[in-house]
């Protein structure tokens, strides 16, 4: 009888998790960062239940981390972001995955995606300046076995970042010229 109760409790917990996890994840993704107490009030749960859901999302590798969205126009350090397209010959034993996993290990790599179309991988890189991006592409990416070609594009200005529209910096008012 004890094992039946245990299984029934597990089933109820799974149903609870399935029913509320999506709500917690949706709230996290759509809302501003809220405290556990604020999420609990909104979702009509206890803070402990919300914390358990967040822990479960992290354990299952659904929620990988919290990340603020910064306006690149106000970045005091003038860091450079670049999009690099790679044509790749798939690894015999690991296909595109093995090459992509190797590329993803570099600290400069912000994101790495398998793509359809003219290029196989899309890599987004962050560096201190243009020279460091060029050096990274030349000395690291282009030398990886299986990389056939690269195409680098520098991001010059952001208009929207992670769903947030970025306002253009205000232009200084021009002074009237009088005679």
Secondary structure, DSSP 4 states (H G I P E B T S, - for coil): -HHHHHHHHHHHHHHHHHHHHHHHHHHHHHS----HHHHHHHHT--HHHHHHHHHHHHHTTS---------GGG-SS--EEEEEEEEEPPBTTTHHHHHHHHHHTSTTEEEEEE--SS-SEEEEEEESSHHHHHHHHHHTGGGSTTEEEEEEEE----SEETTEEPPPPPPPPPPPP--
